[in-house]
Amino acid sequence: MIEYRLDRRSGVPTYQQIVQQTKQALRLGVLQPGDKLPTAREVVERTAVNPNTVLKAYRELEREGLVEPRPGLGTFVLRSLSRPGTAEDGPLRAELTAWVDGARQAGLDREDITALVTSVLDQRFESGVPPVARETRSEGER
C-alpha cells in the first residue's frame, strides 16, 4: 500500500501532492490495477490532513480515469501508468541508478543532481529534440 509523504513547505497543494505521488506509484508499478488505495481516514491518521483534501485528490484521480470508488469497499486502481524500463528490475532504472551513484561519487548532492537532471530534461523536451536511437556497440568497444 502507498504511504503518502506530504511536505507542507513545498508550495504544492496537499491534494496535488497526493495525486502526484499516486501517479508516481502507478508509473513505477508500485500500484497495480485492482490495488486498493488507503481510505481517507487512514491517510488523515498518518498525515494529519483534512479528509476533504484526500477526497479531493481521489476525485481528481477518478476524473483522470485512474481509480474508481466502490461504495463501502474503498477506492481501487483501474489502470497503470508504468512503461517498460520503469520497473524495479528494469534496465533503464539500473542505468539511472548507476548514473546517480556516479554523480554522488563525483561529489554532487541531491539538489545538484536534481538541477542537472531537470536542466537536461527541459533542454531535451522543450527544444523538440527527437529521441536518439541507442547505438549498437560490440562488447569490445565498451
C-alpha positions in Angstrom: 0.0 0.0 0.0 1.2 3.5 -0.8 2.4 5.8 2.0 1.9 9.5 1.3 4.7 11.8 2.4 3.5 15.3 2.4 5.7 18.4 2.5 3.7 21.4 3.8 6.5 23.8 2.9 6.8 22.8 -0.7 4.3 25.3 -2.0 2.5 22.4 -3.8 -1.1 22.0 -2.6 -1.5 18.9 -0.4 -4.2 17.3 -2.6 -1.9 17.7 -5.6 1.0 16.0 -3.7 -1.3 13.0 -3.1 -2.3 13.0 -6.8 1.4 13.2 -7.9 2.6 10.5 -5.5 -0.2 8.2 -6.6 0.7 8.8 -10.3 4.3 8.1 -9.5 3.4 4.8 -7.8 1.4 3.9 -10.9 4.3 4.7 -13.2 6.7 2.7 -11.1 4.4 -0.3 -10.8 4.1 0.1 -7.0 0.3 0.3 -7.6 -1.3 -2.1 -10.0 -4.9 -2.3 -11.3 -7.1 -3.8 -8.6 -5.0 -2.4 -5.7 -6.8 -0.5 -3.0 -5.8 3.0 -2.0 -5.7 3.8 1.7 -9.0 5.1 2.9 -9.3 8.9 3.5 -9.4 8.1 7.2 -6.1 6.1 7.0 -4.4 9.0 5.2 -5.8 11.5 7.7 -4.5 9.5 10.6 -1.0 9.2 9.1 -0.6 12.7 7.7 -2.9 14.9 9.8 -4.6 16.5 6.7 -8.2 17.4 6.3 -10.3 14.5 5.0 -11.7 16.8 2.3 -8.2 17.2 0.9 -7.8 13.5 0.5 -11.2 13.2 -1.1 -10.4 16.0 -3.5 -7.2 14.2 -4.6 -9.1 10.9 -5.0 -11.8 12.7 -7.1 -9.1 14.1 -9.3 -7.6 10.6 -9.8 -11.1 9.3 -10.6 -11.7 12.1 -13.1 -8.5 11.1 -14.9 -9.7 7.5 -15.1 -7.0 6.1 -12.8 -9.1 5.0 -9.8 -12.7 4.0 -9.1 -14.5 4.4 -5.8 -16.6 1.4 -4.7 -19.1 2.4 -2.1 -18.5 0.5 1.2 -15.3 -1.0 -0.2 -12.8 1.8 -0.9 -11.0 3.3 -3.9 -9.4 1.0 -6.3 -6.8 1.4 -9.1 -8.2 1.0 -12.6 -5.1 1.3 -14.7 -1.4 1.5 -14.5 0.9 4.2 -15.9 4.0 2.1 -15.9 6.1 1.7 -19.1 8.8 -0.8 -20.0 12.1 0.1 -18.2 10.5 1.8 -15.2 10.1 -1.4 -13.2 12.3 -2.0 -10.1 14.3 -4.5 -12.1 14.2 -2.7 -15.5 17.4 -1.9 -17.4 16.7 1.9 -17.6 16.3 2.0 -13.8 19.6 0.1 -13.4 21.4 2.6 -15.7 19.9 5.5 -13.9 20.8 4.1 -10.5 24.4 3.6 -11.7 24.5 7.2 -13.1 23.2 8.6 -9.8 25.8 6.6 -7.9 28.5 8.0 -10.1 27.2 11.6 -9.7 27.2 11.1 -5.9 30.8 9.8 -6.0 31.7 12.9 -8.0 30.6 15.0 -5.1 27.1 16.1 -6.3 24.4 16.3 -3.7 20.7 15.7 -4.2 20.0 19.3 -5.2 22.9 19.3 -7.7 21.6 16.1 -9.3 18.0 17.3 -9.4 19.2 20.6 -11.0 21.3 18.7 -13.6 18.6 16.2 -14.5 15.9 19.0 -14.7 18.1 21.1 -16.9 18.7 18.2 -19.3 15.0 17.2 -19.3 14.0 20.8 -20.0 16.5 21.0 -22.8 15.6 17.8 -24.5 11.8 18.1 -24.2 11.3 21.8 -24.8 13.7 22.0 -27.8 11.7 19.3 -29.6 14.8 17.1 -30.0 13.6 13.7 -31.0 14.7 10.6 -29.1 18.0 9.3 -30.3 18.2 5.6 -31.1 20.8 3.9 -28.9 24.0 3.0 -30.7 24.7 -0.7 -31.1 28.3 -1.3 -30.0 30.2 -4.6 -29.8 31.4 -5.7 -26.4 35.0 -4.8 -27.3 34.0 -1.1 -27.9 32.5 -0.6 -24.4 
